[in-house]
Amino acid sequence: MRLFCSILMLLWLLPLQAATPSVFDYDIKHWTSADGLASNSVRAVTQDQQGYLWFGTLYGLHRFDGQQFEVFTTETHPHLASNAITQLLTDSDGRIWIGTKAGLSVLQPQELSFERLPLFNEVTSLIEMAPGEVWVAADQLFQVQQGQLQRIEQVKTVVSQLTRHQQQVWVVAAESLYQRDADGSWQQFELPPELRQTPVYDVSWTSGGVMLAAEPGLYRLTAAGVVAEALPDNSKVPVYQVLQDSNGAMWLSAYRKLFYRFQQQDWQTVTVQELGNYPWFSALYQDQNQQLWLTSFSDGIYRAGLTQIRRLQPAPDPVIRSLALTPQGQLLLAAQTELGVLSKDGDYQQILVAEQLQGQTVHAMYWPEPTTLWLGLERGLFQLTLEKGSLQPLFPELQGQAVRVIQGARAGGVWLGALKGLYFATATKLEYWSENAELESRQITALDESEQQLLVGTSRGLYRWQQQRLTRLGSGTALYNAYIMAILLLPDQTILVSTLDDGIFILQPGQSWQQLHSGNGLLHGPAVSFYFHQQSGWIWISTHKGIFRLERASLNQLPQEGYRIEEVLSPFDRQMGSLSSRCCNGAGQAKVAYWQQQLWYPTLKGVVAVPEQPQGTALPDIQLRVKQVQTPRLYPLTATERRLVLEQYERNLTISYTALEFSRPESLEFRYQLQGFDEEWYSAAERREAVYTNLPPGSFDFVVQAKYRHQSWQEAVQAQLQLVIPRHFDETLLYRLLWLVLIISSLYGLFWLYRQNALLKQEQLERLVRQRTQELENSNQRLNELNEELQQLTHRDSQTGLRNSRFLHEQLPKDIEHFQRNLASLQAQGKSIALLVLQPEALAPLVQQHGKGITDSLLQHFSAVLSRETRGSDYVVRLDNWQFVVVFRDIPLSQVGAYGKKLAEQLSALTLSEGNSQQRLKVYGGYALYPLPLLGGQLLGWEVSLQLASLSASQLLQNATPGVASLQFAGQVDAFEFEESTDLERQVLRLQAEGLIWLQQE
């Protein structure tokens, strides 16, 4: 609801609202101990610079944000002088001075820190003289300046009350009233006898002078002194406080009464009959938004504020059942016992009395002509002719039926919804609708029509007549069998249907039914009326308990934002002179009327008028605050504080936030997010705190948003607080690096131990291996020695003692390898490896003649000569029985033939004695070089050289020419001639035949 922001809202455009402001125009709300007050006895009120209201009770100090009370007591704050608060004052520095029955304390509201001052009497009044200077009435008059307390000696008697206006101060003492002027001079006025030694509850300055509220009544300071002032009702009751508000209105709080006068108008009185209880208002206070706060001695707190929503009782009968507009632009009101019209000037005129209605309720009204009115009553349809003032029944067919719907048809005529079906009427004719037989229930409850369709609501479902066809709507939903309360057909053919038990059903063209119920935003259902205002786009909905409006655009934005609903009038809203009552009851279809730019609704207490488009008014700005952060310790936050650094161990915390909204706090919605921790927004609805546990270290931004229920989150206000949670030492990078070093060191230590153990085992193994190796080496050495001995045995011919062919095949490759490593040097010296093959002539005849013994003797001689005559680096090998090879390892080429010839001659000179005869053998020798002296000679192995040497010896043997020879090669012969030849002897013979090879004898 768009509540008051100032009293000027009464002076709006309409003549009816231009009437004299009344105390009964103030909307009033009430809070007691059931709402969180520690005590219903509230003695003082003030407002701090942040916007919070502070209330002093007999059981502690309270801070109020419009929704929640926070209690401060001596148990939680020892520097609070006492729980019995008597006075509160907010100074220009923002501090709150707290007067109690046991002394004085000062509160810093932003830090929530208290300071106790050395004053121990009951404080009865506080005023600020200048920044940093406060006067205190506590039996005596005291001055507190710069934290120092001292008595004011000009007033030496008991002081009870203080007030200040501009530079003048008034002090109420036991028997006198003192006035301190701007120049510091003092004047004294004697109090009337009845005021002496009696309680004076308040002294205040007004435009009419200084007023004293006291136990005997009301008094004024005049030129003649302090004189009694009669109360508006001439009663003799105690007066507790006098207030002139910012609009010039006077308020008097008296025993069980409240008096009000706007400027020079007559006084108005609110008594227990209007308030419904017996509050004695101990203090009157006007806050920063011009709202009036009334604290009572025994009944809690009241807030009174002007609002554009007015509750009027123009008719003597307050129970209004239906209303409509007249052709003359007046408001037609159907009360329970009469019928009348309300003019634009606020004048009410009765046109039908109770005797004519005969106890019937008016459900619907229709003007077929400017002077003729049709009324749908309990027992039929009646016509009222204004000129005659007579009420006559119409259409006998409707007699005895309750007619709840009367609506003009677009094609002309009138639709009548009755208990037994739907009728179509003209001035003289009534037709029964042909489709009534298709209705499950013929009790017509609501109807709406457009050019495309006719919607008919019954007590058992909703029907649509379109293109000459009747269809029952809502199949598969609760609408199908619902009791229909109201129907609204929007210009785009969107349908809104209110049901008795299942909320509101909405059908947009081309879509399925949506349901608005208590779970997704429906307030105070069921809805009894709809009204659509095209200019603003709001759909107004009234219920038996209040009024709210639904934004038309939100029907299309439902999946993203939900329904945007604004509460206009709640079940708890009431005016100063009325109790909470049933709203917007209505009997039939006539439950709302648009008149003078206001929507008018019938109630049990007159009518409610709501401006459809209030000019220059808006919902109060939401003052969002992050109040405090609760960990094991409490961190109060100021309105400007944006950063809070917590302790390292504070990981579980509760963040309290609020929005200072005193008019409609229940219509606020909140959501919050801890950025850096939360991945999405958390909807808190009306809850005003966020709880987090086990938060990690780091920097987080707590963001909270607040909006009115009908607004989108894009319109929300936002508050932000940066929370910094330091890291424990065990969460720092250094700590982790130390741990990393420790882990690496441990791993390295384990690895070192493992390595040392492995090395020790390896050393032991190596020692064992060395030992075993030494043993093996010794064994191998012995084995080698044996092998050498064996080789010596295996490399020697057993008969001659010379080397055998096995030795040749093992040793000669080694000699060739050595020769090739030193090839360049040896060739430069003209040296080479030479193979000399020696064999004697055939020994077979000698064996046959002398026996095998001669051959053994001959072999021994051969071996001895060869061994003796060879050089130290050369060696002799026995290839076959009588074929020997002398291997010259590095002999000059020029000496090979000569040396070979010498050996052959020495062997041929051997004389064998056998018996009486002596025998000599002819020896033939052939030699060959390695590598062969031909192109590519190195490609041929030593085996070829050995074969060529053997062929040379064989050819000498065949020619019977003793001596030594070698095969010589022509210059064009290369190694290729022998490399691929499988028969070397044949190839040599072929080349000899061609003259490319020849045998040269030494």
Salt bridges, closest charged atoms under 4 A:
ASP25 OD1 - ARG310 NH2 3.18
ASP27 OD2 - ARG303 NH2 3.23
ASP65 OD2 - ARG688 NH1 3.51
GLU70 OE2 - ARG63 NH2 2.89
GLU70 OE2 - LYS627 NZ 2.73
ASP91 OD2 - ARG95 NE 3.06
ASP93 OD2 - ARG95 NH2 3.82
GLU122 OE2 - LYS101 NZ 3.42
GLU153 OE1 - LYS156 NZ 3.34
GLU190 OE1 - ARG196 NH2 3.62
GLU229 OE2 - ARG220 NH2 2.90
ASP233 OD2 - LYS257 NZ 2.40
ASP299 OD2 - HIS30 NE2 3.55
GLU378 OE2 - HIS363 NE2 2.70
GLU431 OE2 - LYS429 NZ 3.30
GLU440 OE2 - ARG460 NH2 3.10
GLU440 OE1 - ARG472 NH1 2.56
ASP492 OD2 - ARG552 NH2 2.43
GLU551 OE1 - ARG564 NH1 2.98
GLU566 OE1 - ARG549 NE 2.94
GLU566 OE1 - HIS710 NE2 3.74
GLU567 OE2 - HIS524 NE2 2.62
ASP573 OD1 - LYS29 NZ 2.83
ASP573 OD2 - ARG664 NH2 2.66
GLU612 OE1 - HIS533 NE2 3.22
GLU647 OE2 - ARG633 NH1 3.82
GLU666 OE2 - ARG664 NH1 3.02
GLU669 OE1 - LYS707 NZ 2.88
GLU686 OE2 - ARG709 NH2 3.72
GLU715 OE2 - ARG564 NH2 2.23
ASP730 OD1 - HIS728 ND1 3.83
GLU731 OE1 - ARG651 NH2 2.64
GLU731 OE1 - HIS728 ND1 3.99
GLU763 OE2 - ARG767 NH2 3.58
GLU785 OE1 - ARG782 NH1 3.41
ASP797 OD2 - ARG878 NH1 2.75
GLU810 OE1 - HIS795 NE2 2.82
GLU810 OE2 - ARG806 NE 3.60
ASP815 OD2 - ARG889 NE 3.53
GLU817 OE2 - ARG821 NH1 3.33
ASP856 OD1 - LYS852 NZ 3.49
GLU869 OE2 - ARG868 NE 3.29
ASP874 OD2 - ARG871 NE 2.54
ASP890 OD1 - ARG871 NH2 3.85
GLU977 OE1 - ARG990 NH2 3.48
ASP983 OD2 - ARG986 NE 3.70
GLU994 OE2 - ARG990 NH1 2.89
